[in-house]
């Protein structure tokens, strides 16, 4: 079958790499793709915002499955437009994508379905938000309601900082995403990510991971889209995963179906493992980035087969087999990220992949025959090992083989688990 994958980042490169391995895939197209994806897919210029153009391309090229990588086209309703043209899509409808498109929507759903999450208040004006602060104690968790590329969350240690942050949000710091805010209680514990694929009725558990959001060593500095990750997350034990399925994932899928918004695609739950049990921090309606990269490194099943079964409502009986080994990825970012990344830096991958790792391109392009940085997060260097320590060693050996003078990376990805393994 012919498959169209939409997106251009590291997540999409990982998906393309895995989809291309499927014997079911005859031709894989990527739009717009990137230099790394060009090695396993035919890249083309196609605007995901132009629903008609995407549908026309699919019909002209006998596309049997469209995989929508990033969240924006999902929240924009592209999946609905394609389904109206009888084109199979991996990804939720516009209504279902509100789980990521509106943090307030998700919090309200959690309340209705009795899903464990942090206490919260929604506010649509600066005055209402300031008033709501009185119901919380420091540290204050402030979230822009809409899509903010993973950067719309502020954790303020003092009320003065919270007030300043709220003023910034309502002044447009996060664009339209900050038209309203969610104020939450601060949850104590360790964060972990859990993934499930669902066709709206059947649910397939799809692994765990831990991300590193802060830009600096030791989890310091501003939040980013993610500086590295590893999978599986040992802290999310089989017992805890069962709890997450029973108390969070299953009630969500049931509630969405009952309310006329059946969810189809990958459901990515950001969790806080508290002393009271796992609580939902947020949902994403697509694979995480860079969590997707480590999941795809470990996945041994046919991804195209799983995605098509999901899109066709035939997920019952489908299994996902993962390697028991650990995968770890390190993000190589452009200097200045996450504020103002320096674009145009020349990159020489050298023999990095000869060190046993896989390099996924996140923000690159070719210019005058050279590979250059074209985004904030530029490369995802990903390695495997029998545990986190071993995967970390393999990955950093490859990272050091990459010549990227205008880039940087964290040297401590996986640090919590490495410390536990050495204890």
Buried (B, 14 or more C-beta within 10 A) or exposed (E): BBBBBBBBBBBBBBBBBBBBBBEBBEBBBBBBBBBBBBEBBBBEEBEBEEBEBBBEBBEEBEBBBBBBBBBBBBBBBBBBBBBEBEBBBBBBBBBBBBBBBBBBBBBBBBEEBEBBBBEBBBBEEBEBBBEBBEEBEEBBBBBBBBBBBBBBBBBBEEBEBBBEBBEBBBEEBBEEBBBBBBBBBBBEBEBBBBBBBBBBBBBBBBBBBBBBBBBBBEBEBEBBBBBBBBBBBBBBEEEBBEBBBEBBBBBBBBBBBEEEBBBBBBBBBBBBBBEEBBBBBBBBBBBBBBBBBBBBBBBEBBBBBBBBBBBEBEBEEBEBEBEEBBBBBBBBBBBEBBEEBBBEBBBEBEEBBEBBBBBBBBBBBEEEEEBBBBBBBBBBBBBBBEBBBBBBBBBBBBBBBBEBEBBBBBEBBBBBBBEEBEE
